[in-house]
Amino acid sequence: MDKTELHKLQDFLRRSFVNEGLRVTPSQKLSDAADVHLGERTIGKILVDDEDGDRSFGFELNIPVDRATLQEYLRRLFENDKLKIVPRGKKTDSVELNCGDDFLGIISADDPKGKSFTLQMAILDFDLEDI
């Protein structure tokens, strides 16, 4: 990822989560990846997907809480009361994360007991065009 992509990804995440404290930096561990920071904490990573000739990105955030406190944890983390967990209809193994009415990504349980979760957010190349 070049500096322009990193900057666009940072702006996209800041707008999506309504939090200017988010920063995106080149990954120290993976060559074509980025780390996502909030304050001094590294909270997630962004991986590049170049399959099928289309460039897209996947933001992944591990969430170390149980289902009962999931929404509150994310609201506190991002300092955004508009974040909400929404059921996925017939799907019971995951939920959606929205900011207001805007869909952000899918949250899936990491274990059958629901003690930790992972947010996966797809960022398509056209999502970054107007940034």
N, CA and C of each residue as an Amber inpcrd file, in Angstrom:
protein
   393
   0.8480000  -1.1740000   0.0000000   0.0000000   0.0000000   0.0000000
   0.8920000   1.2340000   0.0000000   0.5240000   2.1860000  -0.8220000
   1.3000000   3.4210000  -0.8400000   0.6790000   4.4530000   0.1090000
   1.3500000   5.5820000   0.2600000   0.8940000   6.6070000   1.2040000
  -0.4890000   7.1340000   0.8620000  -0.7950000   7.2470000  -0.4310000
  -2.1070000   7.7420000  -0.8480000  -3.2080000   6.7890000  -0.4010000
  -3.0020000   5.4880000  -0.6010000  -3.9970000   4.5060000  -0.1630000
  -4.1510000   4.5180000   1.3490000  -3.0450000   4.5950000   2.0610000
  -3.1110000   4.6300000   3.5210000  -3.9220000   5.8290000   4.0000000
  -3.6810000   6.9720000   3.3900000  -4.4080000   8.1890000   3.7570000
  -5.9040000   8.0510000   3.4470000  -6.2240000   7.4970000   2.2710000
  -7.6300000   7.3090000   1.8990000  -8.3240000   6.3200000   2.8310000
  -7.6310000   5.2440000   3.1740000  -8.2020000   4.2680000   4.1070000
  -8.4310000   4.8930000   5.4780000  -7.4900000   5.6860000   5.9330000
  -7.6350000   6.3750000   7.2130000  -8.8500000   7.3000000   7.1830000
  -8.9850000   8.0950000   6.1420000 -10.1340000   9.0030000   6.0270000
 -11.4470000   8.2290000   5.9560000 -11.4460000   7.1100000   5.2270000
 -12.6460000   6.2930000   5.1230000 -13.0600000   5.7560000   6.4910000
 -12.1150000   5.2140000   7.2460000 -12.4410000   4.6860000   8.5790000
 -12.8740000   5.7950000   9.5260000 -12.2180000   6.9440000   9.4520000
 -12.6190000   8.0720000  10.3020000 -14.0610000   8.4840000  10.0190000
 -14.4350000   8.5370000   8.7530000 -15.8150000   8.9030000   8.4080000
 -16.7980000   7.8060000   8.8070000 -16.4260000   6.5560000   8.5850000
 -17.3180000   5.4380000   8.8780000 -17.6300000   5.3340000  10.3690000
 -16.5970000   5.4920000  11.2010000 -16.7710000   5.3410000  12.6470000
 -16.9660000   6.6700000  13.3590000 -16.9310000   7.7690000  12.6090000
 -17.0740000   9.1210000  13.1430000 -16.0780000   9.3190000  14.2970000
 -14.8050000   9.0690000  13.9890000 -13.7640000   9.1970000  14.9960000
 -12.4680000   9.6500000  14.3260000 -12.0640000  10.8710000  14.6220000
 -10.8550000  11.4540000  14.0240000  -9.5690000  10.9020000  14.6370000
  -9.6860000  10.1150000  15.6970000  -8.5100000   9.5640000  16.3500000
  -7.9480000   8.3240000  15.6750000  -8.6650000   7.7870000  14.6850000
  -8.1770000   6.6050000  13.9780000  -7.0040000   6.9610000  13.0740000
  -5.9740000   6.1090000  13.0960000  -4.8100000   6.2900000  12.2300000
  -4.5040000   4.9690000  11.5290000  -4.0510000   5.0560000  10.2860000
  -3.6590000   3.8820000   9.5170000  -2.1880000   4.0360000   9.1380000
  -1.3890000   3.0240000   9.4810000   0.0510000   3.0540000   9.2070000
   0.4530000   1.7500000   8.5170000   1.5840000   1.7660000   7.8060000
   2.0540000   0.5150000   7.1960000   2.2820000  -0.5470000   8.2710000
   1.9610000  -1.7770000   7.9430000   2.1470000  -2.8780000   8.8880000
   3.6280000  -3.1400000   9.1100000   3.9750000  -3.4250000  10.3560000
   5.3470000  -3.7870000  10.6970000   5.5990000  -5.2800000  10.4520000
   4.5100000  -6.0540000  10.2850000   4.6430000  -7.5050000  10.1750000
   4.3660000  -8.0380000   8.7690000   3.4340000  -7.4110000   8.0440000
   3.0360000  -7.9120000   6.7300000   3.3440000  -6.8710000   5.6600000
   3.7830000  -7.3340000   4.5030000   4.2340000  -6.4030000   3.4650000
   3.1090000  -5.6030000   2.8220000   1.9850000  -6.2260000   2.5170000
   0.9060000  -5.5010000   1.8520000  -0.2970000  -5.3770000   2.7900000
  -0.0450000  -4.7650000   3.9300000  -1.0800000  -4.6160000   4.9460000
  -0.8420000  -3.3240000   5.7140000  -1.8240000  -2.9680000   6.5330000
  -1.7120000  -1.7650000   7.3550000  -2.2510000  -2.0670000   8.7450000
  -1.7520000  -1.3210000   9.7150000  -2.2520000  -1.4070000  11.0830000
  -3.1850000  -0.2330000  11.3270000  -4.2310000  -0.4810000  12.0990000
  -5.1880000   0.5680000  12.4550000  -5.0200000   0.8580000  13.9340000
  -4.8400000   2.1350000  14.2450000  -4.5910000   2.5750000  15.6190000
  -5.7050000   3.5130000  16.0720000  -5.9700000   3.4650000  17.3550000
  -6.8700000   4.4170000  17.9960000  -6.1260000   4.8950000  19.2340000
  -5.7020000   6.1480000  19.1950000  -4.8080000   6.6400000  20.2330000
  -3.4900000   5.9040000  20.1140000  -3.0080000   5.3820000  21.2070000
  -1.7400000   4.6500000  21.2040000  -1.9160000   3.1560000  20.9550000
  -3.1760000   2.6860000  20.9170000  -3.4530000   1.2550000  20.7560000
  -3.5550000   0.8610000  19.2890000  -2.9980000  -0.2820000  18.9430000
  -3.2600000  -0.8940000  17.6410000  -4.5060000  -1.7450000  17.8260000
  -5.5740000  -1.3930000  17.0970000  -6.8410000  -2.0840000  17.3160000
  -7.2040000  -3.0710000  16.2100000  -6.5670000  -2.9690000  15.0560000
  -6.9220000  -3.8630000  13.9730000  -5.9290000  -3.7970000  12.8360000
  -6.2900000  -4.4790000  11.7520000  -5.4240000  -4.4940000  10.5840000
  -6.2700000  -4.4110000   9.3180000  -5.6250000  -3.9610000   8.2630000
  -6.2450000  -3.9110000   6.9380000  -5.3780000  -4.7420000   6.0110000
  -6.0080000  -5.6810000   5.3290000  -5.3160000  -6.5230000   4.3680000
  -5.7970000  -6.1830000   2.9610000  -4.9010000  -6.2810000   1.9860000
  -5.2300000  -6.0180000   0.5900000  -5.7200000  -7.3010000  -0.0590000
  -6.7320000  -7.1730000  -0.9130000  -7.2260000  -8.2920000  -1.7060000
  -7.2100000  -7.8640000  -3.1720000  -6.3070000  -8.4470000  -3.9400000
  -6.1760000  -8.1120000  -5.3600000  -6.7370000  -9.2040000  -6.2690000
  -7.5230000 -10.1190000  -5.7140000  -8.0730000 -11.2050000  -6.5230000
  -8.9770000 -10.6690000  -7.6150000  -9.0170000 -11.3660000  -8.7090000
  -9.8940000 -11.0480000  -9.8430000  -9.6350000  -9.6730000 -10.4290000
  -8.4570000  -9.1140000 -10.2030000  -8.1060000  -7.8290000 -10.7970000
  -8.7250000  -6.6140000 -10.1400000  -9.5660000  -6.8110000  -9.1420000
 -10.1690000  -5.6870000  -8.4170000  -9.4480000  -5.5290000  -7.0870000
  -9.0430000  -4.3070000  -6.8000000  -8.3490000  -4.0480000  -5.5300000
  -9.3810000  -3.6920000  -4.4690000  -9.3490000  -4.4120000  -3.3740000
 -10.2110000  -4.1050000  -2.2440000  -9.4130000  -4.3550000  -0.9730000
 -10.0320000  -4.0050000   0.1380000  -9.3430000  -4.0850000   1.4200000
 -10.2910000  -4.7020000   2.4450000  -9.7240000  -5.3610000   3.4260000
 -10.5200000  -5.9170000   4.5030000 -10.0010000  -5.4200000   5.8400000
 -10.8560000  -4.7030000   6.5700000 -10.5110000  -4.2460000   7.9120000
 -10.9870000  -5.3010000   8.8920000 -10.0960000  -5.7170000   9.7790000
 -10.4170000  -6.7360000  10.7640000 -10.0980000  -6.2200000  12.1620000
 -11.0780000  -6.3280000  13.0520000 -10.9450000  -5.8620000  14.4310000
 -11.3690000  -6.9880000  15.3590000 -10.4720000  -7.4340000  16.2330000
 -10.8140000  -8.4360000  17.2380000 -11.4630000  -7.7310000  18.4160000
 -12.5640000  -8.3100000  18.9020000 -13.3530000  -7.6980000  19.9700000
 -13.3930000  -8.6710000  21.1500000 -12.6940000  -8.3580000  22.2500000
 -12.5340000  -9.3000000  23.3640000 -13.6310000  -9.2420000  24.4240000
 -14.8790000  -9.1930000  24.0020000 -15.9800000  -9.1280000  24.9660000
 -17.0610000 -10.1270000  24.5760000 -18.0010000 -10.3620000  25.4940000
 -19.0960000 -11.2820000  25.1820000 -20.2360000 -10.5440000  24.4740000
 -21.2050000 -11.2890000  24.0040000 -22.3160000 -10.7440000  23.2070000
 -23.0930000  -9.6660000  23.9580000 -23.2630000  -9.8460000  25.2490000
 -24.0740000  -8.9120000  26.0330000 -23.4770000  -7.5020000  26.0810000
 -22.1710000  -7.3940000  25.9770000 -21.5190000  -6.0870000  26.0870000
 -20.9120000  -5.6020000  24.7620000 -21.1850000  -6.3060000  23.6880000
 -20.5840000  -6.0090000  22.3860000 -20.8620000  -4.5820000  21.9100000
 -22.1190000  -4.1870000  21.8770000 -22.4720000  -2.8480000  21.3880000
 -21.8710000  -1.7550000  22.2680000 -21.9770000  -1.9110000  23.5610000
 -21.4320000  -0.9000000  24.4780000 -19.9160000  -0.7920000  24.3450000
 -19.2500000  -1.9200000  24.1980000 -17.7910000  -1.9190000  24.0100000
 -17.4020000  -1.1100000  22.7710000 -18.0740000  -1.3540000  21.6530000
 -17.7540000  -0.6470000  20.4080000 -18.0770000   0.8400000  20.5100000
 -19.1740000   1.1680000  21.1570000 -19.5170000   2.5880000  21.3560000
 -18.4600000   3.3020000  22.1920000 -17.9810000   2.6520000  23.2430000
 -16.9300000   3.2580000  24.0740000 -15.6100000   3.3350000  23.3240000
 -15.2580000   2.2580000  22.6230000 -13.9940000   2.2200000  21.8930000
 -13.8990000   3.3600000  20.8840000 -14.9430000   3.5330000  20.0870000
 -14.9250000   4.5450000  19.0310000 -15.5320000   5.8810000  19.4620000
 -15.9930000   5.9530000  20.7170000 -16.6370000   7.1690000  21.2380000
 -17.7460000   7.6340000  20.3010000 -18.6480000   6.6800000  19.9890000
 -19.7010000   6.9350000  19.0180000 -20.9700000   6.1790000  19.4330000
 -21.9620000   6.9150000  19.9350000 -23.2180000   6.3050000  20.3730000
 -24.1350000   5.9090000  19.2200000 -23.7590000   6.2300000  17.9860000
 -24.5650000   5.8410000  16.8240000 -24.2800000   4.4090000  16.3680000
 -23.2290000   3.8020000  16.8910000 -22.9290000   2.4190000  16.5310000
 -23.9700000   1.5040000  17.1450000 -24.4690000   0.5710000  16.3300000
 -25.4700000  -0.3600000  16.8630000 -25.3270000  -1.7240000  16.2070000
 -25.6370000  -2.7200000  17.0050000 -25.6310000  -4.1110000  16.5720000
 -27.0280000  -4.4340000  16.0500000 -27.0880000  -5.0370000  14.8570000
 -28.3720000  -5.3420000  14.2150000 -28.3940000  -6.8290000  13.8440000
 -29.4610000  -7.5540000  14.2100000 -29.5650000  -8.9670000  13.8070000
 -29.5580000  -9.1020000  12.2820000 -29.1450000 -10.2740000  11.7900000
 -29.0540000 -10.5230000  10.3570000 -30.1820000 -11.4040000   9.8540000
 -31.3800000 -11.1930000  10.3060000 -32.5080000 -11.9890000   9.8200000
 -32.3850000 -13.4330000  10.2510000 -32.2540000 -14.3270000   9.2830000
 -32.1920000 -15.7620000   9.5780000 -30.8150000 -16.2200000  10.0340000
 -29.8070000 -15.3930000   9.8820000 -28.4470000 -15.7500000  10.3030000
 -28.3300000 -15.5640000  11.8150000 -27.9020000 -16.5990000  12.4980000
 -27.7560000 -16.4990000  13.9570000 -26.2950000 -16.5470000  14.4040000
 -25.3760000 -16.7900000  13.4570000 -23.9690000 -16.9030000  13.8180000
 -23.2200000 -15.5770000  13.7280000 -23.9240000 -14.5180000  13.3390000
 -23.2800000 -13.2170000  13.1890000 -24.3250000 -12.1070000  13.2700000
 -23.8310000 -10.8770000  13.4370000 -24.6850000  -9.6920000  13.4630000
 -24.0440000  -8.6230000  12.5890000 -24.8080000  -7.6040000  12.2590000
 -24.2830000  -6.4710000  11.5070000 -23.8930000  -5.3620000  12.4710000
 -22.9000000  -4.5770000  12.0750000 -22.5730000  -3.3540000  12.7850000
 -22.9550000  -2.1980000  11.8780000 -23.7870000  -1.3180000  12.3910000
 -24.2120000  -0.1280000  11.6680000 -23.7790000   1.1120000  12.4250000
 -23.6250000   2.1970000  11.6810000 -23.4570000   3.5230000  12.2650000
 -24.6710000   4.3050000  11.8100000 -25.6240000   4.4810000  12.7310000
 -26.9160000   5.0160000  12.3220000 -27.5640000   3.9970000  11.4000000
 -27.9360000   4.4340000  10.1850000 -28.5310000   3.5250000   9.2090000
 -27.5110000   2.9520000   8.2370000 -26.2470000   3.3490000   8.3550000
 -25.2110000   2.9080000   7.4250000 -24.5710000   1.6020000   7.8790000
 -24.5850000   0.6170000   6.9940000 -23.9570000  -0.6710000   7.2530000
 -22.4400000  -0.5090000   7.2420000 -21.7650000  -1.0510000   8.2620000
 -20.3060000  -1.0080000   8.3180000 -19.6690000  -2.3630000   8.0670000
 -20.1820000  -3.4140000   8.7060000 -19.5610000  -4.7160000   8.5500000
 -20.2890000  -5.7990000   9.3180000 -19.6840000  -6.9840000   9.2970000
 -20.2500000  -8.1640000   9.9480000 -19.3810000  -8.5340000  11.1460000
 -20.0590000  -8.8360000  12.2420000 -19.3690000  -9.2980000  13.4520000
 -19.7310000 -10.7600000  13.6670000 -18.6960000 -11.6050000  13.7390000
 -18.8950000 -13.0430000  13.9300000 -18.2270000 -13.4830000  15.2260000
 -18.8190000 -14.4930000  15.8490000 -18.2370000 -15.0510000  17.0690000
 -16.9800000 -15.8400000  16.7270000 -15.9540000 -15.7050000  17.5570000
 -14.7120000 -16.4490000  17.3590000 -14.7770000 -17.8380000  17.9890000
 -15.6780000 -18.0110000  18.9490000 -15.8030000 -19.2910000  19.6250000
 -17.2800000 -19.5780000  19.8780000 -17.6410000 -20.8390000  20.0600000
 -19.0550000 -21.2050000  20.2440000 -19.7120000 -20.5840000  21.4720000
 -18.9330000 -20.2360000  22.4760000 -19.4900000 -19.6570000  23.6970000
 -19.7160000 -18.1540000  23.5740000 -19.2750000 -17.5340000  22.4770000
 -19.4990000 -16.1040000  22.2670000 -18.7450000 -15.2170000  23.2370000
 -17.4970000 -15.5600000  23.5400000 -16.6930000 -14.7690000  24.4750000
 -15.7850000 -13.7640000  23.7680000 -15.6490000 -13.8990000  22.4590000
 -14.8950000 -12.9250000  21.6730000 -15.4330000 -12.9280000  20.2440000
 -15.2300000 -11.8090000  19.5690000 -15.8070000 -11.6110000  18.2400000
 -14.7970000 -10.9550000  17.3200000 -15.0830000 -11.0000000  16.0220000
 -14.2700000 -10.3080000  15.0280000 -15.1830000  -9.5180000  14.1080000
 -14.8640000  -8.2410000  13.9510000 -15.5400000  -7.3890000  12.9770000
 -14.7720000  -7.4990000  11.6720000 -15.4850000  -7.7670000  10.5880000
 -14.8840000  -7.7780000   9.2600000 -15.6280000  -6.7610000   8.4060000
 -14.8590000  -5.8410000   7.8590000 -15.4190000  -4.7330000   7.0940000
 -14.7400000  -4.6970000   5.7320000 -15.4980000  -4.8540000   4.6720000
 -14.9620000  -4.7860000   3.3140000 -14.9120000  -3.3290000   2.8680000
 -13.7830000  -2.9530000   2.2930000 -13.6180000  -1.6020000   1.7470000
 -13.2500000  -1.7780000   0.2810000 -14.1670000  -1.4010000  -0.5920000
 -13.9620000  -1.5680000  -2.0230000 -13.2330000  -0.3710000  -2.6010000
 -12.5820000  -0.5660000  -3.7410000 -11.8020000   0.5220000  -4.3350000
 -12.6570000   1.7540000  -4.6160000 -13.9120000   1.5660000  -5.0110000
 -14.7580000   2.7360000  -5.2990000 -15.1930000   3.4580000  -4.0250000
 -15.0900000   2.8010000  -2.8580000 -15.3680000   3.4770000  -1.5870000
 -14.3460000   4.5770000  -1.3300000 -13.1680000   4.4440000  -1.9270000
 -12.0780000   5.3890000  -1.6860000 -11.9600000   6.4520000  -2.7770000
 -12.7820000   6.3740000  -3.8120000 -12.6390000   7.2880000  -4.9480000
 -12.8920000   8.7500000  -4.6040000 -13.8660000   9.0360000  -3.7780000
 -14.2310000  10.4220000  -3.4750000 -13.4500000  11.0100000  -2.3060000
 -12.4720000  10.2760000  -1.8170000 -11.7280000  10.7260000  -0.6360000
 -10.4630000  11.4400000  -1.0810000
